[in-house]
Amino acid sequence: MQPVFRFAPSPNGYLHLGHAYSALVNQRHARETDGRLLLRIEDIDVVRCRPELVEACLEDLHWLGLTWEEPVLRQSTHFPRYRAVLETLKERRLLYPCFCSRKDIVAHVATEEARTGAAWPRDPDGTPRYPGTCRSRPAAEIAKKVAAGEAFALRLDMGAALSASGMRGLSWREVGAGRVVADPALWGDVVLGRKETPTSYHLAVVLDDALQGVTDVVRGMDLYAATAVHRVLQTLLGLPEPRYRHHTLIRDPTGQKLAKSRASTPLRQLRAEGWSAADVRRALGVD
């Protein structure tokens, strides 16, 4: 089977050297294996992912020398497909609406930590794990809240999902490391969609990898732990399991990973300062 790789940026800001590294590593693997390289625009955040940022992303990638197969998949055009999968999971009683805001969750965790004197469990990203407040809300109360137009998220009942599928010994294939044990319970009841957006990163990424026939997922180590959630969804939905390669992250002089939220220097700024694509490749150590 011909390997299929993909680079999947989110156009909620300008690309930086971290994105360039991941894109170039994907391109290198595709060339070395006589594989295909796809581009996917992960623009489910329709507020922050603006058209001009999509165009800037494509421009930066072309400047780097990347080529990819057409057409480019735009997640914002696939909402009906994601919505249909959410409906299937709801019918299987694996999803529930959660009306808790981030502020509500923070307040609950603070109260419990003060009461018990113990730290509240955190997920692998360091965020307090959702306490399950809405998991057992009565149906009538849920219907009333929905009818009133209250905002909600759709959470996966992780315990029910793991029990329903008998997911013992869940793992993934990490190239160079063999099988890696996955522990999705560490993430708790993750969000798979919202009232206004019928998907989340976790759901969209596994559905689109399957749709596009991706055999090799090459991405940063910041998504290593999230692979456990993706394996749960792949198993629940009967999707194929790709191979994974999680590469090192590009960091700034302080040791922080490059990020749009930290205003890391965009590629277009480097270009304006006189950098060439060859300079970028040399700086990143990618031929």
JOPE-V221716 format. One record per helix or strand of 2 or more residues. SS is the DSSP state (hx for helix, st for strand). FROM is the first residue (numbers start at 1). LEN is the number of residues. Records with the same first field share a line. If there is no record, write none. Layout:
BEGIN
SS: FROM-LEN ; FROM-LEN
END
This chain:
BEGIN
st: 4-4 ; 36-6 ; 69-6 ; 95-4 ; 153-4 ; 171-4 ; 178-4 ; 191-4 ; 216-5 ; 243-5
hx: 17-16 ; 51-14 ; 75-3 ; 79-13 ; 102-15 ; 139-9 ; 158-8 ; 184-4 ; 201-11 ; 221-3 ; 227-11 ; 260-3 ; 267-6 ; 277-8
END
